[in-house]
């Protein structure tokens, strides 16, 4: 069967199954998500066996280490996925919330309430945890899901979807609300992007290339998640004892993810005091340094190996232990650099000056701004969403980590007593 027919058939099954979601109570939806969390832990060995198949193929193909890390599942990561699902289950019901309500002079009573999108397609790369995060959020918010992961995670994704459908089969909600799209080639992505009328929304999550391809090619509405060229700016009024651990956590905690920092900007007034220890610590952690000329002079003077950054480096999302470093003359200069090279994801300032912090916030046109905190906190679970569909750095509907509320739209309900226009 050609890809278009396959995707259309699965989308039709998902939409039919979604009727059971619409009629389910909030507690029934939450109970299924909790059941999925328990089933993940109970089936850890089964999941890890499938993941080993994916890892073996990835290693044989020469996949870069940062992508292998995204692909890897461990007992701890499976437990984390389950905990995220439980947090989603325990959050307030996002449906039927009254957004606004009023009565007009003609007696019509208007109420705007939250409702599901319907059928949501996810296109994502490598990370099998997205399979669980997305499905849990979409289930809880009343949406059916078409999950199109990458071929590199095919075995893991297949088992994860099987486990979720097994849980659904024991509930009042149809297993068809979760569908795993074939990932052998890109034809199913193209078919999903053009299933307008059958699919209500498509969300890409992955590399900048994947996201751009989905947004450019899709005739189905999309919510654009974005690449993360994130910055840490150490201000002249920074507490340098805070700045170093914030920097190290932002870069080295998990460099393969989108909220890891890619560039360090340091005010010239504190550069001589801060950079020797910062550059040395980064190098000891295995970070390759791409620096401007002023930073290189300091690095050379203290025996820290670095290379001059190219123009392309400043806008590169490394997803690896690599980092750009530059000295700037002012906060305005830092903001100008971020505006030129950033991706409107997450920016961080380290400062003890409230006025400078507020100025940085005002100048940072991005999804999240951190003041004296690591960029790694731009995360659905860390922000109390349980899990996330992705992090949106667009400006329509949803921005930042997308959780339950962002997976709803609204309906206007108008009550009358016989009024005509």
Residue pairs with C-beta under 8 A, 6 or more apart in sequence:
1 9
2 187
3 182
3 187
3 188
3 190
3 191
4 191
4 194
4 195
6 181
6 182
6 188
6 191
7 146
7 181
7 188
7 191
7 192
7 195
7 198
8 191
8 195
8 198
10 146
10 179
10 181
11 119
11 146
11 179
11 195
11 198
11 199
12 198
13 176
13 179
14 119
14 144
14 145
14 146
14 176
14 177
14 178
14 179
15 118
15 119
15 144
15 198
16 174
16 176
17 144
17 173
17 174
17 175
17 176
17 177
18 116
18 118
18 119
18 142
18 143
18 144
18 177
20 172
20 173
20 174
20 177
21 29
21 116
21 139
21 142
21 143
21 144
21 173
21 174
21 177
22 116
22 142
24 142
24 172
24 173
26 93
26 95
28 171
28 172
28 173
29 93
29 139
29 140
29 142
29 173
30 89
30 90
30 93
30 140
31 89
31 171
32 139
32 167
32 168
32 171
32 173
33 85
33 86
33 88
33 89
33 136
33 139
33 140
34 85
34 86
34 89
35 167
35 170
35 171
36 85
36 132
36 135
36 136
36 139
36 163
36 164
36 167
37 81
37 82
37 83
37 85
37 86
37 89
37 136
38 82
39 163
39 164
39 166
39 167
40 47
40 78
40 81
40 82
40 85
40 132
40 160
40 163
41 78
41 79
41 82
43 159
43 163
44 75
44 78
46 159
46 163
47 73
47 78
47 156
47 159
47 160
47 163
48 73
48 74
48 75
48 78
50 155
50 156
50 158
50 159
51 71
51 72
51 73
51 128
51 155
51 156
53 155
54 71
54 128
54 152
54 153
54 154
54 155
54 156
55 68
55 71
55 72
57 152
58 67
58 68
58 71
58 152
59 68
61 152
63 71
63 152
64 320
65 320
66 255
66 256
66 319
66 320
67 125
67 126
67 152
67 256
67 319
69 254
69 256
70 125
70 126
70 127
70 256
70 257
71 126
71 127
71 128
71 152
71 153
71 156
73 128
73 129
73 156
77 129
80 129
81 129
81 132
81 133
84 132
84 133
84 136
84 380
84 381
84 386
84 387
85 132
85 133
85 136
85 386
85 387
86 386
87 381
87 385
87 386
87 387
88 136
88 137
88 140
88 385
88 386
88 387
88 403
88 404
89 136
89 140
89 386
90 386
91 140
91 385
91 386
91 403
91 404
93 140
94 114
94 140
94 141
94 404
94 405
94 407
94 408
95 114
95 115
95 116
95 141
95 142
95 408
96 113
96 114
96 115
97 113
97 114
97 408
98 111
98 112
98 113
99 112
99 113
99 114
99 410
100 110
100 111
100 112
101 109
101 110
101 111
101 112
102 109
102 110
103 109
103 110
104 110
106 419
107 416
107 417
107 419
108 414
108 415
108 416
108 419
109 414
109 415
109 416
110 412
110 413
110 414
111 412
111 413
111 414
111 415
112 410
112 411
112 412
112 413
113 410
113 411
113 413
114 405
114 408
114 409
114 410
115 142
115 408
115 409
115 410
115 411
116 141
116 142
116 143
116 407
116 408
116 409
117 143
117 200
117 201
117 407
117 408
117 409
118 143
118 144
118 200
118 201
119 143
119 144
119 145
119 146
119 198
119 199
119 200
119 201
120 138
120 143
120 144
120 145
120 146
120 199
120 200
120 201
120 202
120 203
120 407
121 145
121 146
121 148
121 181
121 192
121 195
121 199
121 201
121 202
121 203
121 220
122 130
122 134
122 145
122 146
122 147
122 148
122 149
122 202
122 203
122 205
122 389
123 148
123 189
123 192
123 193
123 202
123 203
123 204
123 205
123 206
123 210
123 214
124 130
124 134
124 148
124 149
124 150
124 204
124 205
124 206
124 210
124 390
125 149
125 150
125 152
125 205
125 206
125 207
125 210
126 150
126 152
126 153
126 206
127 153
127 205
128 149
128 153
128 156
128 157
128 160
130 149
130 205
130 390
131 147
131 149
131 153
131 156
131 157
131 160
131 161
132 160
132 164
132 387
133 380
133 387
133 388
133 389
134 145
134 147
134 203
134 389
135 145
135 147
135 161
135 164
135 178
136 386
136 387
137 386
137 387
137 388
137 389
137 402
137 403
137 404
137 407
138 144
138 145
138 389
138 407
139 145
139 173
139 177
139 178
140 404
141 404
141 407
141 408
142 408
143 407
144 176
144 177
144 178
144 179
145 177
145 178
145 179
146 179
146 181
146 192
146 199
147 157
147 161
147 178
147 179
147 180
147 181
148 181
148 183
148 188
148 189
148 192
149 157
149 180
149 183
150 183
150 206
151 183
151 184
151 185
154 183
154 184
157 180
157 183
158 180
161 178
161 179
161 180
164 178
165 175
165 178
166 175
168 174
168 175
168 177
168 178
169 175
181 188
181 192
182 188
189 214
190 217
192 199
192 202
192 220
193 202
193 214
193 217
193 218
193 219
193 220
194 218
194 219
194 220
195 220
196 219
196 220
199 220
200 220
200 221
201 220
201 221
201 222
201 223
202 214
202 218
202 220
202 221
202 222
203 222
203 223
203 225
203 389
203 390
203 402
204 210
204 211
204 213
204 214
204 215
204 222
204 224
204 225
204 390
205 211
205 225
205 389
205 390
207 227
208 226
208 227
208 317
208 343
211 224
211 225
211 226
211 227
214 222
215 222
215 224
223 390
223 392
223 394
223 396
223 397
223 398
223 402
223 406
224 392
224 393
224 394
225 390
225 391
225 392
225 393
225 402
226 258
226 343
226 344
226 345
226 367
226 391
226 392
226 393
226 394
227 258
227 317
227 343
227 345
228 257
228 258
228 259
228 260
228 262
228 317
228 343
228 345
228 346
228 391
229 262
229 263
229 315
229 316
229 317
229 341
229 342
229 343
229 345
230 250
230 258
230 259
230 260
230 261
230 262
230 263
230 342
230 343
230 345
230 346
230 347
230 348
230 375
230 378
231 261
231 262
231 263
231 264
231 265
231 334
231 337
231 338
231 342
231 347
231 348
232 246
232 247
232 250
232 251
232 261
232 263
232 264
232 265
232 348
232 350
232 375
233 265
233 266
233 267
233 328
233 331
233 334
233 338
233 347
233 348
233 349
233 350
233 360
234 240
234 243
234 247
234 264
234 265
234 266
234 267
234 270
234 274
234 278
234 350
235 267
235 270
235 331
235 349
235 350
235 351
235 353
235 356
235 360
236 267
236 268
236 269
236 270
236 351
237 351
237 352
237 353
237 356
238 267
238 270
238 274
238 350
238 351
238 352
239 350
239 352
239 372
240 270
240 273
240 274
242 350
242 372
243 274
243 278
243 350
244 274
244 277
244 278
244 281
246 348
246 350
246 372
246 373
246 374
247 261
247 264
247 278
247 281
247 282
247 350
248 281
248 282
248 285
249 374
249 376
250 260
250 261
250 348
250 374
250 375
250 376
251 260
251 261
251 264
251 282
251 285
251 287
251 321
251 323
252 282
252 285
252 286
252 287
252 321
253 260
253 374
253 376
254 260
254 376
255 318
255 319
255 320
255 321
255 322
256 319
256 320
257 319
257 376
258 317
258 319
258 345
258 391
259 345
259 346
259 375
259 376
259 377
259 378
259 379
259 391
260 319
260 375
260 376
261 323
261 348
261 375
262 316
262 317
262 318
262 322
262 323
262 324
263 314
263 323
263 324
263 325
263 326
263 337
263 341
264 278
264 323
264 324
264 325
264 326
265 325
265 326
265 327
265 328
265 334
265 337
265 338
266 274
266 275
266 278
266 295
266 325
266 326
266 327
266 328
267 327
267 328
267 329
267 330
267 331
267 334
268 294
268 327
268 328
268 329
271 294
271 295
271 298
271 327
272 298
275 295
275 298
275 299
275 325
275 327
276 298
276 302
276 304
278 325
279 289
279 295
279 298
279 299
279 302
279 304
279 306
279 325
280 302
280 304
282 289
282 323
283 289
283 304
283 305
285 321
286 321
287 321
287 322
287 323
288 307
288 321
288 322
288 323
289 299
289 304
289 305
289 306
289 307
289 322
289 323
289 325
290 306
290 307
290 308
290 309
290 310
290 313
290 322
290 323
290 324
290 325
291 299
291 306
291 307
291 308
291 309
291 324
291 325
291 326
292 308
292 309
292 325
292 326
292 327
293 308
294 326
294 327
295 306
295 325
295 326
295 327
296 306
296 308
299 305
299 306
300 306
306 325
309 324
309 325
309 326
313 324
314 324
314 326
314 337
314 340
314 341
315 341
316 324
317 343
326 337
328 334
328 337
331 349
331 356
331 359
331 360
331 363
332 363
334 360
335 360
335 363
335 364
338 347
338 364
338 366
339 363
339 365
342 366
343 393
344 365
344 366
344 367
344 393
345 366
345 367
345 368
345 378
345 391
345 393
346 366
346 367
346 368
346 369
346 370
346 375
346 378
347 360
347 364
347 366
347 368
347 369
347 370
347 375
348 369
348 370
348 371
348 373
348 374
348 375
349 356
349 357
349 360
349 361
349 369
349 370
349 371
349 372
350 372
351 357
351 360
351 371
351 372
357 371
357 372
360 369
360 371
361 369
361 371
366 393
367 378
367 391
367 392
367 393
367 399
367 400
368 377
368 378
368 400
368 401
370 377
370 378
376 382
377 383
378 391
378 400
378 401
379 388
379 391
379 401
380 386
380 387
380 388
380 389
380 391
380 401
380 402
380 403
381 387
381 388
383 400
383 401
385 401
385 403
385 404
386 403
386 404
387 403
388 401
388 402
388 403
389 402
389 403
389 406
389 407
390 401
390 402
391 400
391 401
391 402
392 398
392 399
392 400
392 402
392 406
393 399
393 400
397 406
398 406
